[in-house]
C-alpha cells in the first residue's frame, strides 16, 4: 500500500506540472517530421484520381437540388456492419478534396487498420485527411503514431484530451488522473463522424474496431449509423472544425511519448506498409463489395430515402469545460425537447439504461398525463452487455422505470435470432483462452491481440461503455472486466445502437446514450430527421430487436403469496431508495420469456402472466463473480450513477 501511494504521489506530481513539452522539443519534432514525412504523390489529376461512387453522386445531386428554403437530402440507415464498413471505404476512395474523421475508439485490428490504410492511400492521392480521436481509447502505441505522423504530408492526426500529454495512459497515470484531476480526465469526446468533401457524412454508434463491423470472433455489437448527403454535411464539417481547433485537440508532436519516438528515430522514414490482416480473405471481400455498383445498389442504395428536413447537431467542445452551459449542450437539449413534446409514443434504444435527472423528470411528467404516451425501451441484458457496472444501476431502478415512467423494457439476448449472418459465418463455438495481447510494431505489421471465443468475450477487448468503469476496464485490461460468462456458447452480441423515435415523426441516430454521462460529461453528436418514412424505418428496426426471439421483456414478479409478496415489495421499495446498502435480493421485477403458442403483449396486459414465463433476473448468465459484482454495485454504487 505504501508503494502504491508513493507511485500515485509521483504520478500526481507529474500530472500537475510535468506533462507539457517545451517549445524547443516540439519544434525539433516538427522539424524531424518535415524532413522525413512521406511526400509520395500517386495522382496528378485534378479530381485526385477519385473512384466513381453512387453514394457520393447521390449527395452531389441532392446538394445541387437544394435551396435555402427547401434543402434536399439523401439519408440511409446503415444497420449491419458490412454495409457500414463498405460505405466508409467507398466514400474514402471517392473523396476529391478532404476527409475529416472523428471517433472515440480506434483499435489497430483488421477494421481499424483497413480504414487507416484507405485514409493514407487517399492522402497520397492528394486528399487532405484529418483524424481526431479521443486519446484514452485510440491507437495508444506511440511508435505507431510516430510512424503515422510521417506517413503522408496530406495526413494529420490529433488526439483529444490527453490528460497527461501522452498517447498512452498507463494504469498509474489512470489512477493519478482520478486523484489529481478527475473531472478533466473523466470528460471525453464521444462524437463519431466521417465527412467527405463537405457533401456526405456518416455518424452513429460505430467506432473503428472489429466488433463494430461484425468482425470479432466472440463479441459483436448490434449497432447503427446514418449516412446523410446534402446540406447537413456542411454542418458536420463545421462541427468537426470546431473540435479540431479546440485547445484539447493536441497534435502528435506535442505528446510526450510520441515526440520522444519521433525525435529518437530521425533516420527512419517509417514508410506506411500495407497492413497484415488477421483475416485477409474477409478484408478482400469487403473491398470488392465497396467497389461493386450492383452490391452497393442492393445493400445501400435500395435503403436510401430522399427527404428534406435533416439536422446534424453536436455538443460544443466547450461542454467538456463547462458541461452545464446551455449553448454547449445543443444535442442534449434538443433531444430532451423532442421527448418532452411526445404525444403518442417514444421508442428508445440505448445500451445503458441509466436516466439523468432531467430525463427522469420528463418521463415522470409524461406518465402522469391522463393519456400518457407509450414508452418502449430496447437495451442490454446482463448476458449481452460488456458494461456490467452500468447494468447494475439499471437493475436497481427497474421498479421506478416500470411504475413511475411506464417503460416497456426489452433486454437483448446474447444470441438473438436476428443476428447478422455475416457475423456468425465460419465462427467457432469452442471456448478458448486467448494469449496475452501482442503490441503492434511499426506501422501496420505484426499481429493483433488474441481473442477468446465461445461463451467468453475478450478479456482485453475495448468496451466503449459510456462510463467511468469502462475507462478503468480498458486501462487495466483485467479478466474481471470481461462480460459475464454465459451458460450458452457461440458469438455473443451486445446492443450498442443509440436511437430514438418520437410519434413516428422525429427520429434521431447518433452517439447519445440518453444517460447522465452523455448529458453532462461526454460531447455527443447525431442526426435528427423530420420525416415519417425515415421514422417508420427506424422504429421498425428498433422494434425488431424487442421481439421474443431477440429480447426478454421485464415485468413485475407475480404475487403468488398475497401477504409475503406485499411485504417483500415493501422491503424492496425501501431498499431501492437507499443510496447505499441496497441489499434486498428479491427485486420487484424480473425477466420473462414468451410461452409457445402465445402472441407478444405488454407487461401491463391482464393476460401477461398467462403467456409469459419468468426466467430469472439474469437469464443465460453463469453463476460467477460477475453476479456478485453486479449485486455489490446495485447495493453500493448508486451515488456513482452520474459517471458510470
Secondary structure, 3 states (H helix, E strand, C coil): CHHHHHHHHHHHHHHHHCCCCCHHHHHHHHHHHHHHCCCCCCCCCCCCCCCCCHHHHHHHHHHHHCCCCCCCEEEEEECCHHHHHHHHHHHHHHCCCEEEEEECCECCCHHHHHHHHHHHHHHHHCCEEEEEEEHHHECCCHHHHHHHCCCCCCEEEEEECCCCCCCCCCHHHHHHHHHHHHHHHHCCECCCEEEECCCEEEEECCCECHHHHCCCCCEEEECCEEEEEECHHHHHHHHHHHHHHCCCEEEHHHCHHHHHHHHCCCCCCCCCCCCCCCCHHHHHHHHHHHHCHHHHHHHCHHHEEEECCEEEEECCHHHHCCCCCHHHCHHHHHHHHHHHCCCCEEEEECCCCCCCHHHHHHHHHHHCCCCCCEEEEEEECCCCCCCHHHHHHHHHCHHHHHHHCCEEEEEECCCCCCCCHHHHCCCCCCCCCCCCCCCCECCCECCCCCCCCCCCCCCCCCCCCCCHHHHHHHHHCCHHHCCCCECCCCCEEEECCCEEEECCCEEEEECCCCCHHHHHCCECEEEEEECHHHHHHHHHHHHHCCCCCCEEEEEECCCCCHHHHHHHHHHHHHHHCCCCCCCCCCCCEEEEEECCCCCCCCCCCCCHHHHEEEEECCCCECCCHHHHHHHHHHHHCHHHCCCC
